[in-house]
Amino acid sequence: MNFVPGLHLSAQFYREAVAPLLLDLPHSAARIGPGSEVLGFDTARSTDHDWGPRVQIFLRPEGTHARIGEIVTDLSSHPGGQVEITTLDAWFDRHLGFDPRHGVTLADWLDTPTQTLLETVAGAVFHDGLGELEPARARLAWYPDDVWRYVLACQWSLIAEEEAFVGRCGEVGDELGSAVVAARQVRNLMRLCLLMNRRYPPYSKWLGTAFARLPGAATLTSSLIATLAATSWHDREHHLATAYRFVATQQNQLGLAEPVDPATRPYYNRPYQVLHADRFMATLESAIADPAVRSLPPIGAIDQHIDNTRVLSDTSQRRSMPRSSAGAEWVRAPTAR
């Protein structure tokens, strides 16, 4: 039997089973939020749990309670589908921790993991009778340009911090350590490429799948796989250098900042070939015009300095975390799109 993607099933479920019950009730309907089908990455393997036709129905907060029980009862004859009945206020608060209909602050952008942003703007809206869901998603489609420059700069910083360690570990005979550092650099480069292509990087399970769909990914993938497969630090360094040059050239082509020479070079007097990726961080930072963004410390968005899934996936926990390390003055500074 041919596999039918979950998003297609959800659209059909809404159209055939749910929509006829809601003809006289103002509502919006969508399949967004967690789930591989929302990202378009589900396969037949996905069907064994938490998968199937699912729809969120967004109602206005007032005057709808009498109908909810009736809707749920009518849908009981469709056991194969699931319906979540909620409001936009409640859904945004639970999933994002803020309501994009009222604007998106600098703190909102930086405190929200890219996986969460992706879950909000991906998927599909089947009906927007409330007229608010699609505009809210459009607000979150991508970072404002200066926030984008900042996030890119911080991603280059992550690469700069460890680019010399592939050679340094290998030079002292630590091939395992060299391989671990190289793998971290590969991950950082993949996330960087997604950010450069205005795609929110998903979490680790789907990072490679999302990366493979980028323009030019096939060319870069060969260098990244060769880096991971290498058994000597010299080979890792060689393949990483090829990848660095490719990504650096792409960065220059974005036109977000002054171009930087993409050639690799020795690390001071040491025999390691590196990009000196801090140069790309510096040129992006210098192109930021918004003073609130310019004043930020170079730690980036939340998933550039926190790598704990429980924290990143818990909205209330991540929104209540102290931000003193990032400075107190910027946390509620609004940014215009």
C-alpha positions as CSV (number, residue, x, y, z in Angstrom):
1,M,0.0,0.0,0.0
2,N,1.4,3.4,-0.9
3,F,2.2,5.7,1.9
4,V,0.1,8.9,2.2
5,P,1.8,11.8,4.0
6,G,0.1,12.8,7.3
7,L,-0.4,16.4,6.2
8,H,-2.4,15.2,3.2
9,L,-4.5,12.9,5.5
10,S,-5.1,15.8,7.9
11,A,-6.3,18.1,5.0
12,Q,-8.6,15.4,3.8
13,F,-9.9,14.8,7.4
14,Y,-10.7,18.4,7.9
15,R,-12.3,18.8,4.5
16,E,-14.5,15.7,4.8
17,A,-15.2,15.2,8.5
18,V,-14.6,18.4,10.4
19,A,-15.4,21.3,8.1
20,P,-19.1,20.2,7.6
21,L,-19.6,20.5,11.3
22,L,-18.3,24.1,11.5
23,L,-20.1,25.8,8.6
24,D,-21.8,28.4,10.9
25,L,-19.0,28.8,13.4
26,P,-16.1,31.2,12.8
27,H,-12.9,29.3,13.1
28,S,-9.5,28.6,11.7
29,A,-8.1,25.1,11.0
30,A,-4.6,23.9,10.6
31,R,-2.0,21.2,11.2
32,I,0.9,22.9,12.8
33,G,3.1,22.3,15.9
34,P,5.1,19.1,16.7
35,G,5.1,16.2,14.3
36,S,7.3,15.0,11.5
37,E,4.3,15.3,9.1
38,V,4.2,19.1,9.8
39,L,7.7,19.4,8.5
40,G,7.0,17.1,5.6
41,F,9.5,14.5,6.8
42,D,7.2,11.6,7.7
43,T,7.5,8.2,6.1
44,A,5.8,4.8,6.6
45,R,8.0,4.4,9.7
46,S,6.2,7.3,11.3
47,T,2.9,5.6,11.4
48,D,3.6,3.5,14.5
49,H,2.9,6.2,17.1
50,D,1.6,9.8,17.4
51,W,0.8,10.0,13.7
52,G,-2.3,10.2,11.6
53,P,-5.0,12.7,10.5
54,R,-4.9,15.6,13.0
55,V,-6.4,19.0,12.9
56,Q,-6.3,22.0,15.2
57,I,-9.5,24.0,15.3
58,F,-9.1,27.6,16.6
59,L,-12.2,29.3,17.9
60,R,-12.8,32.7,19.4
61,P,-12.5,32.8,23.2
62,E,-16.0,33.9,23.7
63,G,-19.3,32.2,23.0
64,T,-18.1,28.8,21.8
65,H,-18.3,26.5,24.8
66,A,-21.8,25.2,23.9
67,R,-20.6,24.0,20.6
68,I,-17.4,22.2,21.7
69,G,-19.2,19.2,23.2
70,E,-21.4,18.9,20.2
71,I,-18.4,18.9,17.8
72,V,-16.5,16.4,19.8
73,T,-19.6,14.1,19.9
74,D,-20.1,14.3,16.2
75,L,-16.4,13.6,15.5
76,S,-16.5,10.4,17.6
77,S,-17.7,8.6,14.5
78,H,-14.3,9.3,13.0
79,P,-12.0,7.4,15.3
80,G,-9.1,7.6,12.9
81,G,-8.7,11.3,13.3
82,Q,-7.8,13.7,16.2
83,V,-9.1,17.2,16.7
84,E,-7.6,19.7,19.1
85,I,-10.1,22.5,19.9
86,T,-8.4,25.6,21.2
87,T,-7.9,29.3,20.8
88,L,-5.1,31.2,19.2
89,D,-4.3,32.9,22.5
90,A,-3.9,29.5,24.3
91,W,-2.0,27.8,21.5
92,F,0.5,30.6,21.0
93,D,1.0,30.9,24.7
94,R,1.6,27.2,25.2
95,H,3.8,26.6,22.1
96,L,5.7,29.9,21.7
97,G,5.3,31.7,25.0
98,F,4.3,34.9,23.2
99,D,1.6,36.0,20.8
100,P,3.0,37.0,17.4
101,R,-0.3,38.8,16.6
102,H,0.8,41.5,19.0
103,G,4.3,41.8,17.6
104,V,7.6,39.9,18.0
105,T,10.2,41.3,20.3
106,L,13.9,40.8,20.2
107,A,13.7,38.5,23.2
108,D,10.9,36.5,21.4
109,W,13.1,35.9,18.4
110,L,16.2,34.9,20.5
111,D,14.4,32.9,23.2
112,T,12.5,30.7,20.8
113,P,14.3,27.6,19.4
114,T,14.5,27.3,15.6
115,Q,12.6,23.9,15.9
116,T,9.7,25.7,17.6
117,L,9.7,28.5,15.0
118,L,9.8,25.9,12.2
119,E,6.8,24.0,13.7
120,T,4.8,27.2,13.8
121,V,5.4,28.3,10.2
122,A,5.5,24.9,8.6
123,G,2.5,22.5,8.2
124,A,-0.6,23.9,6.6
125,V,-3.6,26.2,7.3
126,F,-6.7,24.6,5.9
127,H,-9.0,27.5,6.7
128,D,-8.4,30.9,8.3
129,G,-11.9,32.1,9.0
130,L,-10.6,34.1,12.0
131,G,-8.2,36.0,9.7
132,E,-5.5,35.9,12.3
133,L,-3.5,32.7,11.9
134,E,-1.9,33.3,8.5
135,P,-0.8,36.9,9.4
136,A,0.7,35.6,12.6
137,R,2.6,32.9,10.8
138,A,3.8,35.4,8.2
139,R,5.3,37.5,11.1
140,L,7.4,34.5,12.1
141,A,8.4,33.5,8.6
142,W,12.0,34.7,9.1
143,Y,14.1,36.8,11.3
144,P,14.3,40.6,10.7
145,D,17.5,41.3,8.7
146,D,19.6,42.5,11.7
147,V,18.6,39.6,13.9
148,W,19.5,37.3,11.0
149,R,22.9,38.9,10.7
150,Y,23.4,38.5,14.5
151,V,22.4,34.8,14.5
152,L,24.6,34.2,11.5
153,A,27.5,36.0,13.2
154,C,27.1,33.8,16.3
155,Q,27.0,30.6,14.2
156,W,30.3,31.6,12.6
157,S,31.6,32.3,16.1
158,L,30.8,28.7,17.0
159,I,32.8,27.5,14.0
160,A,35.7,29.9,14.8
161,E,36.0,28.6,18.4
162,E,37.0,25.0,17.4
163,E,38.3,25.1,13.8
164,A,41.9,24.8,14.9
165,F,41.2,21.9,17.3
166,V,40.9,19.3,14.6
167,G,44.6,19.7,13.9
168,R,45.6,20.3,17.4
169,C,44.0,17.2,18.7
170,G,45.4,15.1,15.9
171,E,48.9,16.6,16.3
172,V,49.1,15.1,19.8
173,G,47.9,11.7,18.7
174,D,44.2,12.2,19.7
175,E,42.5,11.1,16.6
176,L,39.2,10.4,18.5
177,G,39.2,13.9,19.9
178,S,39.9,15.3,16.4
179,A,37.0,13.3,15.0
180,V,34.6,14.6,17.7
181,V,35.6,18.2,17.0
182,A,35.3,17.6,13.2
183,A,31.8,16.2,13.8
184,R,30.8,19.3,15.8
185,Q,32.1,21.5,13.0
186,V,30.0,19.5,10.4
187,R,26.9,20.1,12.5
188,N,27.7,23.8,12.9
189,L,28.2,24.1,9.1
190,M,24.9,22.3,8.4
191,R,23.0,24.6,10.7
192,L,24.8,27.6,9.2
193,C,23.8,26.7,5.7
194,L,20.2,26.3,6.7
195,L,20.3,29.8,8.4
196,M,21.9,31.3,5.3
197,N,19.1,29.9,3.2
198,R,16.4,31.3,5.5
199,R,15.4,27.9,6.9
200,Y,15.0,27.3,10.6
201,P,17.2,24.4,11.5
202,P,15.2,21.4,12.9
203,Y,16.4,19.3,15.8
204,S,18.9,16.6,15.3
205,K,16.7,13.8,13.9
206,W,15.7,16.0,10.9
207,L,18.8,18.2,10.5
208,G,20.4,16.1,7.7
209,T,17.0,15.7,5.9
210,A,16.4,19.4,5.9
211,F,20.0,20.2,4.9
212,A,19.8,17.7,2.0
213,R,17.0,19.8,0.5
214,L,19.0,23.0,0.3
215,P,20.4,24.3,-3.1
216,G,23.9,23.1,-3.5
217,A,23.7,20.6,-0.7
218,A,24.8,17.7,-2.8
219,T,28.2,19.3,-3.5
220,L,28.8,20.2,0.1
221,T,27.5,16.9,1.5
222,S,30.4,14.9,-0.2
223,S,32.9,17.0,1.7
224,L,31.0,16.7,5.0
225,I,30.7,12.9,4.7
226,A,34.4,12.6,3.8
227,T,35.2,14.6,6.9
228,L,33.2,12.2,9.1
229,A,34.7,9.2,7.3
230,A,38.3,10.3,7.6
231,T,40.6,8.3,9.8
232,S,43.4,10.9,10.1
233,W,43.4,14.5,11.1
234,H,45.1,15.6,7.9
235,D,42.3,14.2,5.8
236,R,39.6,15.7,8.1
237,E,41.3,19.1,7.9
238,H,41.5,18.8,4.1
239,H,37.8,18.0,3.6
240,L,36.7,20.6,6.2
241,A,38.7,23.2,4.4
242,T,36.8,22.4,1.2
243,A,33.6,22.8,3.1
244,Y,34.7,26.0,4.7
245,R,35.5,27.6,1.4
246,F,32.2,26.5,-0.1
247,V,30.1,27.9,2.8
248,A,32.2,31.1,3.0
249,T,31.5,31.8,-0.7
250,Q,27.8,31.3,-0.1
251,Q,27.9,33.7,2.8
252,N,29.5,36.4,0.6
253,Q,26.8,35.9,-2.0
254,L,24.0,36.8,0.5
255,G,25.0,40.5,0.4
256,L,24.3,40.9,4.1
257,A,27.8,42.3,4.8
258,E,31.0,43.2,3.1
259,P,32.5,40.1,1.4
260,V,35.4,38.3,3.1
261,D,38.2,36.3,1.4
262,P,36.9,32.7,1.5
263,A,40.4,31.1,1.3
264,T,41.7,29.0,4.2
265,R,45.0,29.8,5.7
266,P,47.4,28.6,8.5
267,Y,46.4,29.1,12.1
268,Y,49.1,31.6,13.2
269,N,52.4,29.7,13.0
270,R,50.8,26.3,13.5
271,P,50.5,23.8,10.6
272,Y,46.6,23.8,10.6
273,Q,44.5,25.0,7.7
274,V,41.6,27.1,9.0
275,L,39.2,29.7,7.7
276,H,39.6,32.1,10.6
277,A,35.8,32.2,10.7
278,D,35.8,35.0,13.2
279,R,36.3,37.3,10.1
280,F,32.8,36.4,9.0
281,M,31.4,37.1,12.4
282,A,33.1,40.5,12.5
283,T,31.8,41.6,9.1
284,L,28.3,40.6,9.9
285,E,28.4,42.4,13.2
286,S,29.6,45.5,11.6
287,A,26.7,45.5,9.2
288,I,24.1,45.5,12.0
289,A,22.3,48.8,12.1
290,D,19.8,48.2,15.0
291,P,21.5,49.4,18.2
292,A,19.6,46.9,20.3
293,V,20.9,44.1,18.2
294,R,24.4,45.6,18.0
295,S,24.6,45.7,21.8
296,L,24.0,41.9,22.2
297,P,26.7,39.7,23.5
298,P,27.9,37.1,20.9
299,I,26.0,34.1,22.3
300,G,23.2,34.0,19.8
301,A,19.7,32.5,19.9
302,I,18.8,30.1,22.6
303,D,19.7,26.9,20.7
304,Q,23.1,28.4,19.9
305,H,24.1,28.3,23.5
306,I,21.8,25.7,25.0
307,D,21.7,22.2,23.7
308,N,19.4,20.5,26.2
309,T,16.3,19.1,24.7
310,R,14.2,19.3,27.9
311,V,14.9,23.0,28.2
312,L,14.4,23.8,24.6
313,S,11.1,22.0,24.4
314,D,9.7,23.4,27.6
315,T,8.2,26.8,26.8
316,S,7.6,27.9,30.4
317,Q,11.1,26.8,31.5
318,R,13.0,28.5,28.7
319,R,10.9,31.7,29.0
320,S,11.5,31.9,32.8
321,M,15.2,31.3,32.6
322,P,17.3,34.3,33.9
323,R,18.9,36.2,31.0
324,S,21.5,38.1,33.0
325,S,24.3,36.6,31.0
326,A,22.9,38.2,27.9
327,G,22.3,41.6,29.5
328,A,19.1,42.8,31.1
329,E,18.5,45.9,28.9
330,W,17.7,44.2,25.6
331,V,15.2,41.5,26.6
332,R,12.1,43.4,25.7
333,A,13.4,45.6,23.0
334,P,11.0,45.4,20.0
335,T,12.3,45.0,16.5
336,A,10.4,45.9,13.3
337,R,10.1,43.5,10.4
